[in-house]
Amino acid sequence: NPEFHGNPNFASCLLPDHLISMAELDLLTQNVVCAHSETCQFLQENLQVIRWETFSQSEVHGFQQKPMDHMWERCVCHITNAIQQIVEFAKRLNGFMELNPNDQIVLLKAGAMELLLLRMSRAFNCYNNTIFFEGKYAPLDLFQSLGCNDLISAMFDLCHSLCAVNLSEYEMAFYSAMILLDPTQPWLQEKEKVQSLHVKLDVAFRNLLRRTHRESILGKLPQRGRLLSICQVHMEKLKVFRQMYPGMAWERFPPLYRELFVSEQEDP
Ligand SMILES: N#Cc1cc2c(cc1C(F)(C(F)(F)F)C(F)(F)F)CC[C@H]1N(C(=O)[C@H]3CC[C@H](C(=O)O)CC3)CC[C@@]21S(=O)(=O)c1ccc(F)cc1
């Protein structure tokens, strides 16, 4: 942990290789929070206002009647839009565009799904276990024609534990940035550059948590492994789906989705 000088007024802190000023921490905080709020598809207050607008039983039944490939295509379209927004979030983070292109892709491939789950939890109503989907809030069984209820219930469970922490937009923004700029990702070519960004985020985030007396959330955030295991199930489901509908992945999946989730060598 960086040790702070005694005097909080200067609030500068000594890091292994450089000094960060309070002004720089404030600028970094503004950058992270704006990158998040400008790239989420829905404002938190709007999601809150409509969170009791749930689909009726007959509307749910209508979704359950849709053929599997039709439902998958709609969800893949939504996930592609959401991933595009997550890529935009990354591009706006100070320092991300200065990383080498290979490392940018490595970080996005590894972190996109996790950030998606974080953003999904913003659109989750943990009181009635519904998720915002195509204009209203949907129960889990609305998605049964996708044929991956275990994956979706794992996502709902994760949303529950994230809701329990009740992250503010500021905290969500920092948590997202720190998941994305993870220097421990394998295959990084310029690990130290990611490390330097991560350290600054860590100092700014801890500063924010101290100022808002919210240090306790650090112990309540879901383990990274839990996020990752859901992402792995997602990849397996995607593979099963592509075996059921061979060839579809390429024609009907948008290119960005393929780039991030369908690796070349494994596709027949
Ligand atoms: N294709 C899909 C797919 C698509 C999505 C998710 C999961 C999958 C798969 F998990 C599947 F299909 F198996 F469930 C998959 F594919 F990943 F495996 C979770 C994130 C969801 N999502 C969101 O929650 C957004 C995130 C951004 C947020 C914002 O920016 O404000 C608004 C809400 C976008 C894609 C979307 S979805 O809306 O299609 C959706 C799908 C199933 C479900 F039970 C609930 C939602």
The ligand as an ORCA input file, in Angstrom:
! r2SCAN-3c Opt
* xyz 0 1
  N     -26.554    -13.316    -26.202
  C     -26.635    -12.903    -25.110
  C     -26.703    -12.345    -23.818
  C     -27.152    -11.012    -23.703
  C     -27.208    -10.387    -22.481
  C     -26.743    -11.068    -21.325
  C     -26.352    -12.404    -21.414
  C     -26.346    -13.045    -22.629
  C     -25.929    -14.513    -22.575
  F     -25.524    -14.837    -21.331
  C     -27.146    -15.420    -22.774
  F     -27.700    -15.193    -23.957
  F     -26.761    -16.673    -22.705
  F     -27.991    -15.128    -21.794
  C     -24.699    -14.830    -23.356
  F     -24.885    -14.803    -24.624
  F     -23.805    -13.911    -23.003
  F     -24.290    -16.035    -22.996
  C     -26.607    -10.358    -20.022
  C     -26.390     -8.884    -20.258
  C     -27.625     -8.363    -20.987
  N     -27.455     -6.941    -21.231
  C     -27.694     -6.019    -20.258
  O     -28.082     -6.369    -19.155
  C     -27.448     -4.547    -20.538
  C     -26.011     -4.240    -20.151
  C     -25.701     -2.740    -20.383
  C     -26.659     -1.865    -19.565
  C     -26.345     -0.368    -19.802
  O     -25.313     -0.068    -20.454
  O     -27.106      0.480    -19.287
  C     -28.108     -2.177    -19.970
  C     -28.414     -3.665    -19.715
  C     -27.044     -6.656    -22.588
  C     -27.063     -8.006    -23.298
  C     -27.784     -8.987    -22.375
  S     -29.541     -9.075    -22.744
  O     -30.113     -7.824    -22.405
  O     -29.693     -9.576    -24.081
  C     -30.068    -10.314    -21.647
  C     -29.993    -11.670    -22.024
  C     -30.396    -12.651    -21.121
  C     -30.877    -12.247    -19.864
  F     -31.286    -13.176    -18.985
  C     -30.944    -10.906    -19.491
  C     -30.527     -9.939    -20.403
*
